[in-house]
Amino acid sequence: MQRPSEMNTHVFHRSLLTTPPVAVRGQGLWLEDAAGQRYIDASGGAAVSCLGHGHPDVLAAMHRQIDQLAYAHTSFFTTEVAEQLADQLVRTAPAGMSHAYFVSGGSEAVEAALKMARQYYLEIGQPERSHFIARRQSYHGNTLGALAVGGNEWRRRQFAPLLIDVTHVSPCYPYRDLQPGETPEAYGQRLARELDEAIQRVGPAKVLAFIAETVGGATAGVLVPVPGYLKAVREVCDRHGVLLILDEVMCGMGRTGTLHACEQDGVVPDLMTIAKGLGGGYQPIGAVLAQQKIVDAMSSGSGFFQHGHTYLGHAVACAAALAVQQVIERDGLLQK
Ligand SMILES: Cc1ncc(COP(=O)(O)O)c(C=O)c1O
């Protein structure tokens, strides 16, 4: 067998200097490459494979769906699995979340959430709102909108001329930013004041939304919000009529021990993005969970969300995600 380093590849790999090993098998927490080397997939890829590899119930659900129907365009059809998955997600979502918009990953979910926020304000007659506030040292994905709200300088720098103007405030990062003698609670309040001041500077009537990872992930380690921070941020947003978008692509769908990380602070966002653990890596899938008021504004206004992709609500992706979520619930994995 050819060794990976000797392979002549036409795949545009992440690194153009090395070709990674060829993965041939996955079972439970193990991955195996073509040379027979076994690896413990301890992080589940990028915090994705929450049930491990080769889970029989998920595979069976995907096989059933493929045999029945793999794909039908969402301009013309819905599918039973998409409906069931949305029911499942809304049933287990924070209060007021009424609909799930299905996309193919985290960045697409963030893009959709940003556009939903913009269209929401157009529908309710506030077209001057066009500015996002986000946090430094955050990661929301690599598409242009998601990269623009993201606060990782290394990822943003070379594409900066292509990005929309976004205001970035401090992350909730007590390890670095807590001042001597300051309590975590006082620090959280200080950050909320910083957000308030940023909104005042931009002009409250111009701000669409504040977007943040509930628990900072990909570019910041694990940044858990200090007590009271999220509640204070929610209050600042409410005071200015600014939407709160929580990005739970990495920290959501059970990763922190509750299905959604924001449950632990008793904070409900207007829009929430999920992916990764939603489909557990069995299929590419992400979603935006939206509050009823967002959906109502569109349904009683223009009647549609001006967005879309070819693979929205892909039937096999929905079948995989539904099975993953049913296993998590049936087997009590969050409690365990
Ligand atoms: C918080 C957060 N948002 C968005 C994304 C982007 O998701 P994807 O890589 O599926 O596009 C990530 C990926 O790591 C993430 O951690």
The ligand as a Tripos MOL2 file, in Angstrom:
@<TRIPOS>MOLECULE
LIG
   16    16     1     0     0
SMALL
NO_CHARGES

@<TRIPOS>ATOM
      1 C1        -18.4840   28.8340   17.8630 C.3       1 LIG1
      2 C2        -18.3060   28.4090   16.4580 C.ar      1 LIG1
      3 N1        -19.0600   28.9920   15.5060 N.ar      1 LIG1
      4 C3        -18.9550   28.6400   14.2070 C.ar      1 LIG1
      5 C4        -18.0460   27.6780   13.8130 C.ar      1 LIG1
      6 C5        -17.9350   27.3150   12.3630 C.3       1 LIG1
      7 O1        -18.4910   26.0610   12.1430 O.3       1 LIG1
      8 P1        -18.1020   25.2500   10.8200 P.3       1 LIG1
      9 O2        -16.6590   24.9260   10.9160 O.co2     1 LIG1
     10 O3        -19.0070   24.0430   10.8830 O.co2     1 LIG1
     11 O4        -18.4260   26.1090    9.6460 O.co2     1 LIG1
     12 C6        -17.2330   27.0520   14.7660 C.ar      1 LIG1
     13 C7        -16.2650   26.0290   14.3730 C.2       1 LIG1
     14 O5        -15.3810   25.6300   15.1030 O.2       1 LIG1
     15 C8        -17.3630   27.4300   16.1220 C.ar      1 LIG1
     16 O6        -16.6100   26.8730   17.0890 O.3       1 LIG1
@<TRIPOS>BOND
     1     1     2 1
     2     2     3 ar
     3     2    15 ar
     4     3     4 ar
     5     4     5 ar
     6     5     6 1
     7     5    12 ar
     8     6     7 1
     9     7     8 1
    10     8     9 2
    11     8    10 1
    12     8    11 1
    13    12    13 1
    14    12    15 ar
    15    13    14 2
    16    15    16 1
@<TRIPOS>SUBSTRUCTURE
     1 LIG1         1 GROUP 0 **** ****
